[in-house]
Amino acid sequence: MTKTNILQANYTSFLNGYQLTLPLNIGYMIPSNDPVRLLSQFIEGMDLSELYMTYSRISRENQASPRKLLKIMIYAYMNRIYSSRSIESACKRDINFMFLLEGCPVPDHATFARFRTLHFAPCAVNIMAQVTNFLFEIGEISGEAIFIDGTKIEAKANKYTFVWKKAITKNMRKLLDKIADFVAECEQLYDIKIVHNNIVQMRHVKKLRKKLYSIKKAENIEFVHGKGKRKNALQRSIETLEDYLKKLKEYTTKIHTCGKRNSYSKTDIDATFMRMKEDAMKNGQLKPAYNLQHGVDSEYITWLTIGPQPTDTTTLIPFLESMQEHLNFKYLKIVADSGYESEENYGFIESNGQLSYIKPANYEISKTRKYKNDISKAENMIYNYDGDYYVCKNNKKLYATNTLTRKSKTEYKSLKTVYVCKECNNCKFKKDCIKGHNCKTPLEDRSKKLEVSKKFNCQRKSDLQRITSEEGCILRMNRSIQAEGSFASIKQDMGFRRFLCSGTENILAESILLAFAHNINKLHNKIQSKRTGTYLFKLTRTA
């Protein structure tokens, strides 16, 4: 090798010769039990007509087809490769990606990015349903019990781009007060009458704006701008009014964007600020995120949804409705943790012909001595079914006085019975029985009051009997292993901690790509370890 050759741009000039060896097919270099072969065979059997319909025209025959692109995307996610540039690089260097390309030229990173957002996203839900239905048909999932859990994953949005609904509402109220004062000032200044009932409405503001411009036109006033120019009163009034209207429109748009949420991010308006478990600063900082819900059966992710809710309670019904709409079978047993317990959720599951295996919110704490000795709780009082009253620690009776209707955030109405004790005077247990020491009414003048939802208590009692049975214990243990294990696989094993796309539809598509990759990896591991057809882990009892 000479010094001149090493500095040339064409590196083939100093190649000492490379002898090709047969066979040229790279498939011989891939092991027979490699998961890339399983993935290719799995996707070949899928109906991707909906995916093909997202293209106005299909590229030339020598270009990668949508089916090949889907294979490459899924295999990339199976191997912790998520960015489009990294996928392009892997296609040029990794023999398994070349095997999936089948000799086609390597697509550029923009092609993969467009495929993920423009083509896969619109049909991602149907592809997910197709995968789950196929797993059910081959007997890999039971289709009987589904284990549900949720987690929060950070959005692709800046940390400090928050918009708070409460702050916008407060500022909007102040702005409306300013507008009302401004209208009154203009009425006096220009001798016009806009408001007749002392209540300023939006039509009055528009009418004032029209009047001011009419005065400008009638008096032929020219507006001035720049340094050294003095604005007259009319110009200042019109500019002030325009600023107020512009700000009012901005506040209205932000409140409309928030919807039922309390916040959103400026750089991803579908993301909501939530408290994350990953808190590096240890100060409870809120970050823009999405609530990802997984339904797991036999260790496979059979369904998922994305939502803006910071808690899991209100996510269950949309999850079950979405799953029932797309799957060819119906789960009988709904297994979830205490975060999903509510009267509305119990009622929906029951009306849907399903059984709930939801751990009550007070299940663990009810076992403690402190909870059992708390005389203020209705659970620790004696209830008389015939007389419909509670008996407290001091053997005094709490009678039902009236019923209240409580409305939740989802507009669900719950009926609660109010029980009141009228013999609380001079009771020695009063301090421990009546809680809420910040009440303005002195403790001596207060009486014990309970608000009890009879329907919810009945639902919780039936559910508690199911989860404490032998079958319930097995299902609860499997929920801990399978549902939470799916998030462990995605977050820890696959290293996915932050979404790369923005917008609910794209986030859902990216989550489905992750679930698809997880399911293929799980199917491969089950086949190789000869565990196919196993649905539940057995309950092991310690000696």
C-alpha positions as CSV (number, residue, x, y, z in Angstrom):
1,M,0.0,0.0,0.0
2,T,1.4,3.4,-1.0
3,K,1.0,6.7,0.7
4,T,-0.9,8.2,-2.2
5,N,-3.5,5.4,-2.3
6,I,-4.5,5.8,1.3
7,L,-5.6,9.4,0.8
8,Q,-7.9,8.7,-2.1
9,A,-11.7,9.0,-1.7
10,N,-12.3,5.7,-3.5
11,Y,-11.2,3.0,-1.1
12,T,-11.6,0.2,-3.6
13,S,-8.3,1.3,-5.3
14,F,-6.2,-0.3,-2.7
15,L,-8.4,-3.4,-2.2
16,N,-6.3,-6.5,-2.4
17,G,-9.1,-8.5,-4.0
18,Y,-12.1,-10.1,-2.5
19,Q,-13.1,-13.6,-3.6
20,L,-16.9,-14.3,-3.6
21,T,-17.9,-17.7,-2.2
22,L,-21.0,-19.6,-2.9
23,P,-23.8,-19.7,-1.9
24,L,-24.7,-16.0,-2.4
25,N,-28.0,-16.3,-0.5
26,I,-27.5,-14.7,2.9
27,G,-30.4,-16.8,4.3
28,Y,-27.8,-19.6,4.8
29,M,-26.0,-17.4,7.3
30,I,-29.0,-16.9,9.6
31,P,-29.8,-19.7,12.1
32,S,-32.9,-21.8,11.5
33,N,-34.4,-20.8,14.9
34,D,-33.7,-17.0,14.6
35,P,-36.7,-14.9,15.5
36,V,-36.3,-12.9,12.2
37,R,-37.6,-16.0,10.4
38,L,-40.6,-16.3,12.7
39,L,-41.4,-12.6,12.3
40,S,-41.2,-12.9,8.5
41,Q,-43.5,-15.9,8.4
42,F,-46.0,-14.2,10.9
43,I,-46.3,-11.1,8.8
44,E,-46.6,-13.0,5.5
45,G,-49.8,-14.5,6.8
46,M,-51.4,-11.2,7.6
47,D,-53.9,-9.3,5.6
48,L,-52.3,-5.9,5.0
49,S,-54.8,-4.5,2.4
50,E,-55.7,-1.6,4.7
51,L,-52.0,-0.7,5.0
52,Y,-51.6,-0.8,1.2
53,M,-54.6,1.5,0.8
54,T,-52.8,4.3,2.7
55,Y,-50.5,4.6,-0.4
56,S,-51.7,6.6,-3.4
57,R,-49.4,4.5,-5.5
58,I,-46.9,1.7,-4.8
59,S,-43.3,2.2,-5.7
60,R,-41.5,0.2,-8.3
61,E,-41.0,-3.5,-7.9
62,N,-37.4,-3.2,-6.9
63,Q,-38.4,-0.9,-4.0
64,A,-39.3,-2.2,-0.5
65,S,-43.0,-2.9,-0.3
66,P,-45.2,-1.9,2.7
67,R,-45.1,-5.5,3.9
68,K,-41.2,-5.4,4.0
69,L,-41.2,-2.0,5.7
70,L,-43.5,-3.4,8.4
71,K,-41.2,-6.4,8.9
72,I,-38.2,-4.1,9.2
73,M,-40.0,-1.7,11.7
74,I,-41.1,-4.6,13.9
75,Y,-37.7,-6.3,13.9
76,A,-36.0,-3.0,14.7
77,Y,-38.3,-2.6,17.7
78,M,-37.5,-6.2,18.7
79,N,-33.9,-5.2,18.9
80,R,-34.2,-1.8,20.7
81,I,-33.7,0.2,17.5
82,Y,-36.3,3.0,17.4
83,S,-35.0,6.1,15.5
84,S,-35.4,6.1,11.7
85,R,-31.8,6.9,11.1
86,S,-30.7,3.9,13.3
87,I,-33.0,1.7,11.3
88,E,-31.6,2.8,8.0
89,S,-28.1,2.2,9.4
90,A,-29.1,-1.3,10.5
91,C,-30.5,-2.2,7.1
92,K,-27.0,-1.4,5.6
93,R,-25.0,-3.4,8.1
94,D,-27.1,-6.1,9.7
95,I,-27.6,-9.3,7.8
96,N,-31.0,-10.0,9.4
97,F,-32.4,-6.7,8.1
98,M,-30.9,-7.5,4.6
99,F,-32.8,-10.9,4.8
100,L,-36.1,-9.0,5.4
101,L,-35.3,-6.6,2.5
102,E,-34.9,-9.5,0.1
103,G,-32.4,-7.7,-2.1
104,C,-34.3,-4.4,-2.3
105,P,-32.4,-1.1,-2.0
106,V,-32.2,0.2,1.6
107,P,-34.9,2.9,2.1
108,D,-33.8,6.2,3.6
109,H,-34.6,7.3,7.1
110,A,-37.4,9.6,5.9
111,T,-39.2,6.6,4.3
112,F,-39.3,4.8,7.7
113,A,-40.4,8.0,9.5
114,R,-43.2,8.5,6.9
115,F,-44.2,4.9,7.2
116,R,-44.6,5.0,10.9
117,T,-46.7,8.2,11.0
118,L,-48.5,8.4,7.7
119,H,-49.1,4.8,6.7
120,F,-49.0,2.5,9.8
121,A,-50.7,4.9,12.2
122,P,-54.1,5.0,10.5
123,C,-54.4,1.2,10.4
124,A,-52.4,0.3,13.6
125,V,-55.5,-0.6,15.7
126,N,-56.8,-3.1,13.1
127,I,-53.3,-4.7,12.7
128,M,-53.2,-5.1,16.5
129,A,-56.6,-6.7,16.4
130,Q,-55.5,-9.0,13.7
131,V,-52.4,-10.2,15.7
132,T,-54.5,-10.8,18.8
133,N,-57.2,-12.7,16.9
134,F,-54.6,-14.9,15.2
135,L,-53.0,-15.7,18.6
136,F,-56.4,-16.7,19.8
137,E,-57.1,-18.9,16.8
138,I,-53.8,-20.9,17.2
139,G,-54.5,-21.3,21.0
140,E,-51.6,-19.2,22.2
141,I,-54.0,-17.0,24.4
142,S,-56.8,-18.2,26.5
143,G,-59.4,-15.6,25.7
144,E,-60.8,-16.0,29.1
145,A,-59.0,-13.7,31.6
146,I,-57.3,-10.4,30.7
147,F,-54.9,-8.7,33.1
148,I,-55.0,-4.9,32.9
149,D,-52.5,-2.4,34.1
150,G,-51.2,1.1,33.2
151,T,-48.0,3.1,33.1
152,K,-47.0,6.6,32.2
153,I,-44.4,7.2,29.4
154,E,-42.9,10.6,28.7
155,A,-44.0,12.4,25.6
156,K,-41.8,14.0,23.0
157,A,-42.3,17.5,24.4
158,N,-40.2,20.0,26.3
159,K,-40.4,19.9,30.1
160,Y,-41.4,23.6,30.6
161,T,-44.0,24.1,27.9
162,F,-46.9,23.7,30.2
163,V,-50.3,25.4,29.9
164,W,-52.4,25.3,33.0
165,K,-56.2,25.4,32.7
166,K,-56.6,27.0,36.1
167,A,-54.2,29.8,35.3
168,I,-55.8,30.5,31.9
169,T,-59.3,30.6,33.5
170,K,-58.1,33.0,36.2
171,N,-56.4,35.3,33.6
172,M,-59.4,35.1,31.4
173,R,-61.7,36.3,34.2
174,K,-59.4,39.3,34.8
175,L,-59.4,40.1,31.1
176,L,-63.2,40.1,31.0
177,D,-63.3,42.5,33.9
178,K,-60.8,44.8,32.1
179,I,-63.0,44.6,28.9
180,A,-66.1,45.5,31.0
181,D,-64.3,48.6,32.4
182,F,-63.0,49.5,29.0
183,V,-66.5,49.4,27.4
184,A,-67.9,51.7,30.2
185,E,-64.9,54.1,29.6
186,C,-65.5,54.2,25.9
187,E,-69.2,54.8,26.3
188,Q,-68.4,57.9,28.4
189,L,-65.5,59.1,26.2
190,Y,-67.3,58.9,22.9
191,D,-70.8,59.5,24.1
192,I,-72.2,56.2,22.8
193,K,-74.5,53.6,24.5
194,I,-73.6,50.0,24.0
195,V,-74.7,48.2,27.2
196,H,-78.3,48.6,28.6
197,N,-78.5,46.1,31.4
198,N,-75.0,46.5,32.9
199,I,-73.9,43.0,31.7
200,V,-71.2,43.1,29.1
201,Q,-71.4,40.3,26.5
202,M,-69.3,39.5,23.5
203,R,-71.8,41.0,21.1
204,H,-71.4,44.3,23.0
205,V,-67.6,44.2,22.4
206,K,-68.1,43.6,18.7
207,K,-70.6,46.4,18.5
208,L,-68.2,48.8,20.2
209,R,-65.4,47.8,17.8
210,K,-67.7,48.5,14.9
211,K,-68.7,51.9,16.4
212,L,-65.1,53.0,16.9
213,Y,-64.2,52.2,13.3
214,S,-67.2,54.1,12.2
215,I,-66.0,57.2,14.2
216,K,-62.6,56.8,12.6
217,K,-64.1,56.7,9.1
218,A,-66.5,59.6,9.7
219,E,-63.8,61.9,11.1
220,N,-61.3,60.8,8.5
221,I,-58.7,60.1,11.2
222,E,-55.3,58.7,10.1
223,F,-53.5,56.4,12.5
224,V,-49.8,57.1,13.1
225,H,-47.0,54.7,14.1
226,G,-43.3,55.0,15.0
227,K,-41.2,57.2,17.2
228,G,-42.0,60.9,17.6
229,K,-45.7,60.3,16.6
230,R,-48.4,61.0,19.1
231,K,-51.5,58.7,18.9
232,N,-54.9,60.3,19.5
233,A,-57.5,58.9,21.9
234,L,-59.4,57.0,19.3
235,Q,-56.3,55.1,18.0
236,R,-55.3,54.2,21.5
237,S,-58.8,52.9,22.2
238,I,-59.0,50.8,19.0
239,E,-55.5,49.3,19.6
240,T,-56.4,48.5,23.2
241,L,-59.6,46.8,22.1
242,E,-57.8,44.8,19.4
243,D,-55.2,43.6,22.0
244,Y,-58.0,42.6,24.4
245,L,-59.8,40.6,21.6
246,K,-56.6,39.0,20.5
247,K,-55.8,37.9,24.1
248,L,-59.4,36.7,24.6
249,K,-59.2,34.5,21.4
250,E,-55.9,33.1,22.7
251,Y,-57.4,32.2,26.1
252,T,-60.4,30.6,24.4
253,T,-58.3,28.5,22.1
254,K,-56.2,27.3,25.0
255,I,-59.2,26.3,27.1
256,H,-60.7,24.5,24.1
257,T,-57.4,22.6,23.7
258,C,-57.4,21.6,27.3
259,G,-60.9,20.2,27.1
260,K,-61.5,18.1,30.2
261,R,-57.8,18.0,31.1
262,N,-56.1,20.4,33.5
263,S,-53.0,21.0,31.4
264,Y,-51.3,20.4,28.1
265,S,-47.9,20.9,26.4
266,K,-47.3,23.6,23.8
267,T,-45.0,21.4,21.8
268,D,-47.4,18.4,21.9
269,I,-51.0,19.5,22.6
270,D,-52.2,15.9,23.2
271,A,-49.7,15.4,26.0
272,T,-50.8,16.0,29.6
273,F,-48.5,16.9,32.5
274,M,-48.3,14.0,35.0
275,R,-46.3,13.0,38.0
276,M,-43.8,10.4,36.9
277,K,-42.1,7.6,38.9
278,E,-38.8,8.7,37.3
279,D,-38.1,11.8,39.3
280,A,-34.4,12.6,39.1
281,M,-34.7,15.9,41.1
282,K,-36.9,14.3,43.8
283,N,-39.2,17.2,43.8
284,G,-42.4,15.7,42.2
285,Q,-41.8,17.6,39.0
286,L,-44.6,17.2,36.4
287,K,-43.7,16.0,32.9
288,P,-45.7,15.8,29.7
289,A,-46.7,12.2,29.3
290,Y,-49.3,9.7,28.1
291,N,-51.1,7.0,30.1
292,L,-50.5,3.6,28.4
293,Q,-52.9,0.8,29.2
294,H,-52.0,-2.8,28.6
295,G,-54.2,-5.8,28.5
296,V,-52.2,-9.0,28.8
297,D,-53.2,-12.6,28.3
298,S,-50.8,-15.6,28.5
299,E,-47.9,-13.1,28.6
300,Y,-48.9,-11.5,25.3
301,I,-50.1,-7.9,25.0
302,T,-53.6,-8.5,23.5
303,W,-54.8,-4.9,23.6
304,L,-53.7,-1.4,24.5
305,T,-55.0,2.1,24.6
306,I,-53.5,5.6,25.1
307,G,-55.1,8.3,27.2
308,P,-54.5,11.7,28.8
309,Q,-55.8,10.6,32.2
310,P,-53.2,10.8,35.0
311,T,-55.0,8.0,37.0
312,D,-56.2,4.6,35.9
313,T,-59.8,4.7,37.2
314,T,-61.4,6.4,34.2
315,T,-59.3,4.4,31.6
316,L,-61.0,1.0,32.1
317,I,-64.3,1.6,30.4
318,P,-62.8,3.1,27.2
319,F,-60.3,0.2,27.2
320,L,-62.9,-2.5,27.4
321,E,-65.1,-0.7,24.8
322,S,-62.3,-0.4,22.3
323,M,-61.2,-4.1,22.9
324,Q,-64.8,-5.4,22.4
325,E,-65.2,-3.4,19.2
326,H,-62.2,-4.9,17.4
327,L,-61.7,-8.4,18.8
328,N,-63.5,-11.5,17.6
329,F,-63.9,-12.9,21.1
330,K,-64.9,-11.6,24.5
331,Y,-63.0,-11.8,27.8
332,L,-65.1,-13.1,30.7
333,K,-62.8,-12.2,33.6
334,I,-61.4,-8.6,34.0
335,V,-58.4,-8.7,36.4
336,A,-57.0,-5.3,37.5
337,D,-55.4,-3.7,40.6
338,S,-57.0,-1.3,43.1
339,G,-56.4,1.8,40.9
340,Y,-59.4,0.7,38.7
341,E,-62.0,0.3,41.5
342,S,-65.0,2.5,41.2
343,E,-68.8,2.0,41.2
344,E,-69.0,3.0,37.6
345,N,-66.4,0.4,36.5
346,Y,-68.1,-2.4,38.6
347,G,-71.4,-1.5,37.0
348,F,-70.1,-1.5,33.4
349,I,-68.3,-4.9,33.8
350,E,-71.5,-6.4,35.3
351,S,-73.8,-5.0,32.6
352,N,-71.4,-6.3,30.0
353,G,-71.8,-9.8,31.2
354,Q,-68.3,-10.0,32.6
355,L,-66.8,-10.8,36.0
356,S,-64.6,-8.3,37.8
357,Y,-61.5,-9.4,39.7
358,I,-60.4,-5.9,40.9
359,K,-58.6,-5.6,44.2
360,P,-60.4,-3.2,46.5
361,A,-58.6,0.1,47.3
362,N,-58.6,-0.7,51.0
363,Y,-57.6,-4.4,50.6
364,E,-54.1,-4.1,52.0
365,I,-54.7,-1.4,54.6
366,S,-57.8,-3.2,55.9
367,K,-55.5,-6.0,57.2
368,T,-53.6,-3.6,59.5
369,R,-54.3,-3.2,63.2
370,K,-54.7,0.6,62.9
371,Y,-57.4,0.2,60.3
372,K,-59.3,-2.4,62.3
373,N,-59.2,-0.3,65.4
374,D,-60.4,2.9,63.6
375,I,-63.9,3.4,65.1
376,S,-64.7,6.3,62.7
377,K,-65.0,3.9,59.7
378,A,-68.3,2.4,58.6
379,E,-66.6,-0.9,58.0
380,N,-65.8,-1.2,61.7
381,M,-69.4,-0.4,62.8
382,I,-72.2,-2.9,63.2
383,Y,-74.9,-2.6,60.5
384,N,-78.5,-3.6,61.0
385,Y,-80.0,-4.7,57.7
386,D,-83.6,-4.8,59.0
387,G,-83.6,-1.3,60.6
388,D,-81.1,0.2,58.1
389,Y,-78.8,1.8,60.7
390,Y,-75.3,1.6,62.0
391,V,-74.2,1.0,65.6
392,C,-71.1,2.9,66.7
393,K,-68.4,2.1,69.4
394,N,-70.6,3.7,72.1
395,N,-73.6,1.6,71.1
396,K,-75.4,4.7,69.6
397,K,-77.4,4.4,66.4
398,L,-76.8,6.2,63.1
399,Y,-80.0,6.4,61.2
400,A,-80.5,7.1,57.5
401,T,-81.7,10.7,57.1
402,N,-81.5,11.4,53.4
403,T,-79.8,10.4,50.1
404,L,-77.4,12.5,48.0
405,T,-76.4,12.2,44.3
406,R,-72.7,12.6,43.7
407,K,-71.4,13.2,40.1
408,S,-68.0,12.0,39.1
409,K,-65.7,13.6,36.5
410,T,-67.1,11.2,33.9
411,E,-70.7,12.5,34.7
412,Y,-71.5,9.2,36.4
413,K,-74.1,9.7,39.2
414,S,-73.7,7.7,42.4
415,L,-76.5,7.5,45.0
416,K,-75.2,7.8,48.6
417,T,-77.2,7.4,51.8
418,V,-76.4,9.8,54.7
419,Y,-76.4,8.3,58.2
420,V,-76.4,10.7,61.2
421,C,-76.1,10.0,64.9
422,K,-78.1,12.4,67.1
423,E,-76.7,11.2,70.4
424,C,-73.1,12.4,70.1
425,N,-73.2,14.9,73.0
426,N,-70.8,14.1,75.8
427,C,-69.5,10.9,74.0
428,K,-66.1,9.9,75.3
429,F,-65.1,8.5,71.8
430,K,-66.1,11.7,69.9
431,K,-62.5,12.8,69.3
432,D,-61.5,9.5,67.7
433,C,-64.8,9.0,65.9
434,I,-65.3,12.4,64.2
435,K,-62.5,13.3,61.8
436,G,-61.7,16.6,60.1
437,H,-60.2,18.8,62.7
438,N,-60.0,21.8,60.3
439,C,-63.8,22.2,60.4
440,K,-65.0,25.6,61.6
441,T,-67.8,24.1,63.7
442,P,-66.4,23.2,67.2
443,L,-66.1,19.5,67.9
444,E,-68.6,19.7,70.8
445,D,-71.3,20.8,68.4
446,R,-70.7,18.3,65.7
447,S,-72.4,14.9,65.1
448,K,-71.2,11.7,63.4
449,K,-72.2,11.5,59.8
450,L,-71.5,8.8,57.2
451,E,-72.0,8.8,53.5
452,V,-72.5,5.2,52.2
453,S,-73.1,4.0,48.7
454,K,-75.0,0.7,49.2
455,K,-74.6,-0.3,45.6
456,F,-70.8,0.2,45.7
457,N,-70.5,-1.8,49.0
458,C,-72.5,-4.6,47.5
459,Q,-70.3,-4.6,44.4
460,R,-67.1,-4.5,46.5
461,K,-68.3,-7.4,48.7
462,S,-69.0,-9.6,45.7
463,D,-65.7,-8.7,44.1
464,L,-63.8,-9.4,47.4
465,Q,-65.3,-12.9,47.5
466,R,-64.0,-13.6,44.0
467,I,-60.5,-12.3,44.5
468,T,-60.0,-14.2,47.8
469,S,-61.0,-17.5,46.3
470,E,-58.4,-19.9,45.1
471,E,-59.0,-18.9,41.5
472,G,-58.9,-15.2,42.4
473,C,-55.5,-15.7,44.1
474,I,-54.1,-17.3,41.0
475,L,-55.5,-14.5,38.8
476,R,-54.2,-11.8,41.0
477,M,-50.7,-13.4,41.1
478,N,-50.7,-13.7,37.3
479,R,-51.8,-10.0,37.0
480,S,-48.7,-9.0,39.0
481,I,-46.4,-11.2,36.8
482,Q,-47.9,-10.7,33.4
483,A,-49.4,-7.2,33.3
484,E,-46.6,-5.5,35.1
485,G,-44.1,-7.8,33.4
486,S,-45.2,-6.4,30.0
487,F,-44.1,-2.9,31.1
488,A,-40.9,-4.3,32.6
489,S,-40.2,-5.9,29.2
490,I,-40.9,-2.6,27.3
491,K,-39.2,-0.2,29.7
492,Q,-36.2,-2.2,30.9
493,D,-35.6,-5.0,28.4
494,M,-36.4,-3.0,25.3
495,G,-35.1,0.2,26.8
496,F,-38.1,2.3,25.7
497,R,-38.6,5.3,28.0
498,R,-39.8,8.2,25.8
499,F,-42.0,8.4,22.8
500,L,-40.4,9.5,19.5
501,C,-43.7,10.8,17.9
502,S,-46.3,13.4,18.9
503,G,-50.0,13.3,18.8
504,T,-52.4,10.6,20.2
505,E,-52.7,8.7,16.9
506,N,-48.9,8.5,16.3
507,I,-48.3,7.6,20.0
508,L,-50.9,4.8,19.7
509,A,-49.1,3.5,16.6
510,E,-45.7,3.5,18.3
511,S,-47.2,1.7,21.3
512,I,-48.6,-1.0,19.0
513,L,-45.3,-1.4,17.3
514,L,-43.8,-2.0,20.7
515,A,-46.5,-4.5,21.6
516,F,-46.1,-6.3,18.3
517,A,-42.4,-6.6,18.8
518,H,-42.9,-7.8,22.4
519,N,-45.4,-10.5,21.2
520,I,-43.1,-11.9,18.5
521,N,-40.2,-12.0,21.1
522,K,-42.5,-13.8,23.5
523,L,-43.8,-16.2,20.9
524,H,-40.2,-17.0,19.9
525,N,-39.2,-17.6,23.5
526,K,-42.2,-19.8,24.2
527,I,-41.6,-21.9,21.1
528,Q,-37.9,-22.4,21.9
529,S,-38.6,-23.2,25.6
530,K,-41.5,-25.5,24.7
531,R,-44.0,-23.5,26.7
532,T,-46.6,-22.8,23.9
533,G,-50.2,-23.2,25.0
534,T,-49.5,-22.2,28.7
535,Y,-51.7,-19.5,30.0
536,L,-51.2,-19.0,33.7
537,F,-48.3,-19.4,36.2
538,K,-49.1,-21.8,39.0
539,L,-49.6,-20.5,42.5
540,T,-46.7,-21.7,44.7
541,R,-47.3,-21.9,48.4
542,T,-44.5,-21.6,50.9
543,A,-44.1,-24.1,53.7
